[in-house]
Amino acid sequence: QVQLVESGGGLVQAGGSLRLSCAASGSILSINVMGWFRQAPGKQRALVAVITSFGRINYADSVKGRFTISRDNAKNTVFLQMNSLKPEDTAVYYCYAQLDLSDYWGQGTQVTVSS
């Protein structure tokens, strides 16, 4: 079992920055994929960015050039630096981890970007 605890959400004005963190704990030997998804009101949960244990990264087109994902394998922690935030980035952001082909989710953290 894996537990994911997120932090760093909040309210920011358009053009501002936020940094999300997610720490994984529990029965962890090696987490293959960690990352972030988000869900806006009335929309489905969607990929923001993921990173593998080898450092391979995938971003949603809508965040490329503005968001940066990074990972500390020793601490099983993943970060999302979000710059140049836009009102359309407003959503609940969920931490994600894949271990042994099982998916795990955090409880979500609200990010609100005001115009």
N, C-alpha and C positions, 0 to 999 in steps of 0.2 A: 504494500500500500504506500502511496505517495501523497504527501500533503503539500499544497502550494499556497504560500502566503504572499499577497501582493501589497505594495505600498506605493505612495507617490502621486495618486490622483488628486484632482482638485479643480478649482475654477481659475481660468486664465483668460486674458484678453487676446483677441486675434493678433497674430504675430509673435506671441510669447512662446515660452518653452516650459516643458515639464519633463521630469525623468521618473519613469516607473521602474520598480524593482520587484523581483519575485524570487523568493527563496524556497527551495524544495527540501523536504525532510521526509524521513521514514525509511522504508526498506529500499535503499538506493545502492545499487552497485555501479551502474553506469546509465545515465539518462541519454538516450540517443538524440532526441530532438527537444528543444525548448523554444518557446516563443510567445507571441501575443496575437490574440484575435480580438475583435470588437463587435459590439452589437448596438446599433442605434435604434431608437424607438420605431417600431413598425417594420424593422428590417431583420434579415437573417444575420446570424453570426458570421463574420467574414475574417479572413486572414489579414493580419497587418504585417507581421514579419516572423520568420522562424530561423533558427540557427542550429546546425548539427554539432555534435561533439567534436567534429573535425574542423568546424569553422565555416562550413558551407552555409550561405545565407540566401534567403528568398524574401523579397519585399513585394507587397501589393503595389501596383503601379501608382496608386493615388498618394503614396507616402514616399516614394523614391526621391532622394535628394533632400528630404526634410527630416526623416526619422533614421535613427541608427540603432541597430540591435547589437548587443555584445553579451559575452557570457564569461563567467568565472567557473570553470569546471571543478576546481578544487573545492569551491563552496556551493556548488550546485545552484548557482544564482544567475538569473538572466536580467538584463537591463534593457530599457527602451528609452533612448533620448529622443524627445520630440521637439523639434524646432519649427519655427514659422507656422505655428498652429492656426488652423482655419475653423470657422464655425462648423463646417461639415465633418470635422474630426470629433465632434461631440458624440460620446458613446460610453457604454460600459466596456472597459477593457479587461479581458480575461487572460490570465497566464495559462499556458499550455505546456504539458510535458508528455513525451512518449517514452515508455519504458517497456521493453519486452512485448512490443506490439499492442500495449494497452494505452489508452488515452486518459490523461488526468487534467483536471481543470481547477483553477483557483475560484474564489468566491466572487471575483470581479471588483473593479475599482472605477468609480465614476470620473470621467474627464469631461469637463464642460468648457467650451470655448465661446466667449461672448464677442459679439461683433461691435 
